[in-house]
Amino acid sequence: MFNLFLAVSPEIFIINATFILLIHGVVFSTSKKYDYPPLVSNVGWLGLLSV
């Protein structure tokens, strides 16, 4: 059972990182508070940190 968890854990991490980046991008890019900022640098840094 533990070997199965070790085999699946990288996929779980990649899926979670993708969803977090997607949610951050959608919420931050449609935020009127921040005057709809461009997301290239923000999502780029988050993507670098998730790798």
The first five atom37 places (N, CA, C, CB, O) and aatype in JSON, in Angstrom:
{
  "aatype": [12, 13, 2, 10, 13, 10, 0, 19, 15, 14, 6, 9, 13, 9, 9, 2, 0, 16, 13, 9, 10, 10, 9, 8, 7, 19, 19, 13, 15, 16, 15, 11, 11, 18, 3, 18, 14, 14, 10, 19, 15, 2, 19, 7, 17, 10, 7, 10, 10, 15, 19],
  "atom_mask": [
    [1, 1, 1, 1, 1],
    [1, 1, 1, 1, 1],
    [1, 1, 1, 1, 1],
    [1, 1, 1, 1, 1],
    [1, 1, 1, 1, 1],
    [1, 1, 1, 1, 1],
    [1, 1, 1, 1, 1],
    [1, 1, 1, 1, 1],
    [1, 1, 1, 1, 1],
    [1, 1, 1, 1, 1],
    [1, 1, 1, 1, 1],
    [1, 1, 1, 1, 1],
    [1, 1, 1, 1, 1],
    [1, 1, 1, 1, 1],
    [1, 1, 1, 1, 1],
    [1, 1, 1, 1, 1],
    [1, 1, 1, 1, 1],
    [1, 1, 1, 1, 1],
    [1, 1, 1, 1, 1],
    [1, 1, 1, 1, 1],
    [1, 1, 1, 1, 1],
    [1, 1, 1, 1, 1],
    [1, 1, 1, 1, 1],
    [1, 1, 1, 1, 1],
    [1, 1, 1, 0, 1],
    [1, 1, 1, 1, 1],
    [1, 1, 1, 1, 1],
    [1, 1, 1, 1, 1],
    [1, 1, 1, 1, 1],
    [1, 1, 1, 1, 1],
    [1, 1, 1, 1, 1],
    [1, 1, 1, 1, 1],
    [1, 1, 1, 1, 1],
    [1, 1, 1, 1, 1],
    [1, 1, 1, 1, 1],
    [1, 1, 1, 1, 1],
    [1, 1, 1, 1, 1],
    [1, 1, 1, 1, 1],
    [1, 1, 1, 1, 1],
    [1, 1, 1, 1, 1],
    [1, 1, 1, 1, 1],
    [1, 1, 1, 1, 1],
    [1, 1, 1, 1, 1],
    [1, 1, 1, 0, 1],
    [1, 1, 1, 1, 1],
    [1, 1, 1, 1, 1],
    [1, 1, 1, 0, 1],
    [1, 1, 1, 1, 1],
    [1, 1, 1, 1, 1],
    [1, 1, 1, 1, 1],
    [1, 1, 1, 1, 1]
  ],
  "atom_positions": [
    [[0.83, -1.2, 0.0], [0.0, 0.0, 0.0], [0.87, 1.26, 0.0], [-0.94, 0.0, 1.22], [0.55, 2.25, -0.66]],
    [[1.97, 1.22, 0.76], [2.86, 2.38, 0.81], [3.52, 2.64, -0.54], [3.94, 2.18, 1.89], [3.72, 3.79, -0.92]],
    [[3.85, 1.55, -1.27], [4.45, 1.72, -2.59], [3.48, 2.37, -3.56], [4.91, 0.38, -3.14], [3.89, 3.14, -4.44]],
    [[2.22, 2.08, -3.42], [1.21, 2.71, -4.27], [1.16, 4.21, -4.0], [-0.17, 2.08, -4.03], [1.06, 5.01, -4.93]],
    [[1.22, 4.59, -2.72], [1.23, 6.01, -2.37], [2.46, 6.7, -2.95], [1.19, 6.2, -0.84], [2.36, 7.82, -3.47]],
    [[3.62, 6.06, -2.87], [4.84, 6.65, -3.43], [4.75, 6.78, -4.94], [6.05, 5.8, -3.05], [5.32, 7.71, -5.52]],
    [[4.06, 5.88, -5.58], [3.92, 5.95, -7.03], [2.94, 7.04, -7.46], [3.46, 4.62, -7.58], [3.11, 7.62, -8.53]],
    [[1.94, 7.32, -6.66], [0.9, 8.27, -7.03], [1.2, 9.69, -6.52], [-0.45, 7.8, -6.48], [0.63, 10.65, -7.05]],
    [[2.06, 9.84, -5.54], [2.28, 11.15, -4.94], [2.81, 12.21, -5.91], [3.25, 11.02, -3.8], [2.39, 13.36, -5.78]],
    [[3.7, 11.92, -6.88], [4.09, 12.97, -7.83], [2.93, 13.48, -8.67], [5.18, 12.45, -8.75], [2.84, 14.68, -8.94]],
    [[2.04, 12.58, -9.07], [0.88, 13.02, -9.85], [-0.05, 13.89, -9.01], [0.12, 11.81, -10.39], [-0.61, 14.86, -9.51]],
    [[-0.21, 13.54, -7.75], [-1.05, 14.36, -6.86], [-0.45, 15.75, -6.72], [-1.19, 13.69, -5.47], [-1.18, 16.74, -6.73]],
    [[0.88, 15.83, -6.57], [1.54, 17.13, -6.45], [1.35, 17.97, -7.71], [3.03, 16.94, -6.16], [1.05, 19.16, -7.62]],
    [[1.53, 17.36, -8.87], [1.41, 18.1, -10.13], [-0.02, 18.6, -10.32], [1.82, 17.22, -11.32], [-0.22, 19.73, -10.75]],
    [[-1.0, 17.78, -10.0], [-2.4, 18.2, -10.13], [-2.71, 19.33, -9.17], [-3.34, 17.01, -9.88], [-3.36, 20.31, -9.56]],
    [[-2.26, 19.22, -7.92], [-2.51, 20.29, -6.95], [-1.82, 21.58, -7.34], [-2.04, 19.85, -5.56], [-2.41, 22.65, -7.22]],
    [[-0.58, 21.51, -7.81], [0.14, 22.71, -8.23], [-0.56, 23.37, -9.41], [1.59, 22.37, -8.6], [-0.65, 24.6, -9.48]],
    [[-1.06, 22.57, -10.35], [-1.77, 23.12, -11.5], [-3.05, 23.83, -11.07], [-2.1, 22.02, -12.5], [-3.34, 24.93, -11.54]],
    [[-3.82, 23.2, -10.19], [-5.05, 23.83, -9.72], [-4.78, 25.11, -8.94], [-5.84, 22.86, -8.87], [-5.51, 26.08, -9.09]],
    [[-3.75, 25.12, -8.12], [-3.43, 26.32, -7.35], [-3.03, 27.46, -8.28], [-2.29, 26.04, -6.34], [-3.47, 28.59, -8.09]],
    [[-2.2, 27.17, -9.29], [-1.82, 28.21, -10.25], [-3.02, 28.7, -11.04], [-0.75, 27.69, -11.2], [-3.15, 29.9, -11.29]],
    [[-3.9, 27.8, -11.43], [-5.09, 28.19, -12.18], [-6.02, 29.05, -11.35], [-5.83, 26.95, -12.68], [-6.51, 30.08, -11.82]],
    [[-6.27, 28.65, -10.13], [-7.16, 29.42, -9.25], [-6.56, 30.79, -8.95], [-7.43, 28.66, -7.94], [-7.28, 31.79, -8.97]],
    [[-5.27, 30.84, -8.68], [-4.62, 32.12, -8.42], [-4.71, 33.03, -9.65], [-3.14, 31.92, -8.02], [-5.0, 34.22, -9.53]],
    [[-4.47, 32.47, -10.82], [-4.53, 33.26, -12.03], [-5.91, 33.8, -12.31], [0.0, 0.0, 0.0], [-6.06, 34.95, -12.72]],
    [[-6.93, 32.99, -12.11], [-8.3, 33.42, -12.38], [-8.74, 34.48, -11.37], [-9.26, 32.23, -12.34], [-9.32, 35.49, -11.75]],
    [[-8.48, 34.25, -10.1], [-8.92, 35.19, -9.07], [-8.15, 36.49, -9.16], [-8.76, 34.58, -7.67], [-8.74, 37.57, -9.06]],
    [[-6.84, 36.42, -9.36], [-6.02, 37.63, -9.36], [-6.22, 38.44, -10.63], [-4.55, 37.27, -9.21], [-6.19, 39.67, -10.59]],
    [[-6.42, 37.77, -11.77], [-6.56, 38.51, -13.02], [-7.91, 39.19, -13.14], [-6.35, 37.59, -14.2], [-8.05, 40.16, -13.89]],
    [[-8.91, 38.71, -12.43], [-10.23, 39.34, -12.49], [-10.5, 40.21, -11.27], [-11.31, 38.28, -12.62], [-11.65, 40.59, -11.02]],
    [[-9.46, 40.54, -10.52], [-9.62, 41.33, -9.32], [-9.64, 42.82, -9.66], [-8.5, 41.02, -8.32], [-8.68, 43.35, -10.21]],
    [[-10.73, 43.47, -9.32], [-10.82, 44.9, -9.56], [-9.94, 45.67, -8.58], [-12.28, 45.37, -9.44], [-9.51, 46.78, -8.88]],
    [[-9.69, 45.08, -7.42], [-8.86, 45.73, -6.39], [-7.46, 46.01, -6.92], [-8.78, 44.85, -5.13], [-6.88, 47.05, -6.62]],
    [[-6.9, 45.07, -7.7], [-5.55, 45.22, -8.23], [-5.54, 45.78, -9.65], [-4.83, 43.88, -8.21], [-4.5, 45.75, -10.31]],
    [[-6.65, 46.29, -10.12], [-6.79, 46.94, -11.42], [-6.41, 46.0, -12.58], [-5.91, 48.19, -11.47], [-5.73, 46.4, -13.52]],
    [[-6.85, 44.74, -12.48], [-6.68, 43.74, -13.53], [-5.22, 43.66, -14.02], [-7.6, 44.06, -14.71], [-4.95, 43.98, -15.18]],
    [[-4.29, 43.24, -13.17], [-2.87, 43.26, -13.56], [-2.51, 42.15, -14.54], [-1.99, 43.12, -12.31], [-3.19, 41.12, -14.6]],
    [[-1.45, 42.35, -15.33], [-0.97, 41.25, -16.16], [-0.34, 40.17, -15.28], [0.05, 41.76, -17.22], [0.3, 40.48, -14.28]],
    [[-0.52, 38.92, -15.67], [-0.12, 37.81, -14.8], [1.16, 37.11, -15.21], [-1.21, 36.82, -14.75], [1.5, 36.07, -14.64]],
    [[1.88, 37.64, -16.17], [3.04, 36.9, -16.67], [4.08, 36.7, -15.58], [3.66, 37.63, -17.86], [4.56, 35.58, -15.39]],
    [[4.42, 37.75, -14.86], [5.46, 37.6, -13.84], [4.95, 36.87, -12.61], [6.0, 38.97, -13.43], [5.68, 36.06, -12.03]],
    [[3.71, 37.13, -12.21], [3.18, 36.48, -11.0], [3.05, 34.98, -11.17], [1.84, 37.07, -10.64], [3.52, 34.22, -10.32]],
    [[2.42, 34.54, -12.23], [2.24, 33.12, -12.46], [3.57, 32.46, -12.82], [1.2, 32.88, -13.58], [3.78, 31.28, -12.53]],
    [[4.45, 33.21, -13.45], [5.77, 32.67, -13.75], [6.55, 32.33, -12.49], [0.0, 0.0, 0.0], [7.16, 31.27, -12.39]],
    [[6.51, 33.24, -11.52], [7.21, 32.97, -10.25], [6.54, 31.83, -9.49], [7.24, 34.23, -9.38], [7.23, 31.0, -8.9]],
    [[5.22, 31.77, -9.49], [4.54, 30.67, -8.82], [4.83, 29.34, -9.51], [3.04, 30.91, -8.77], [4.99, 28.31, -8.85]],
    [[4.89, 29.36, -10.83], [5.23, 28.14, -11.55], [6.65, 27.68, -11.26], [0.0, 0.0, 0.0], [6.91, 26.48, -11.14]],
    [[7.56, 28.64, -11.14], [8.94, 28.29, -10.8], [9.02, 27.69, -9.41], [9.84, 29.51, -10.9], [9.77, 26.74, -9.18]],
    [[8.27, 28.24, -8.48], [8.28, 27.71, -7.11], [7.63, 26.34, -7.03], [7.57, 28.68, -6.18], [8.01, 25.53, -6.18]],
    [[6.66, 26.07, -7.89], [6.0, 24.77, -7.81], [6.83, 23.66, -8.44], [4.65, 24.83, -8.5], [6.57, 22.48, -8.2]],
    [[7.81, 24.03, -9.23], [8.69, 23.01, -9.83], [9.79, 22.73, -8.87], [9.26, 23.45, -11.21], [10.66, 21.91, -9.14]]
  ]
}
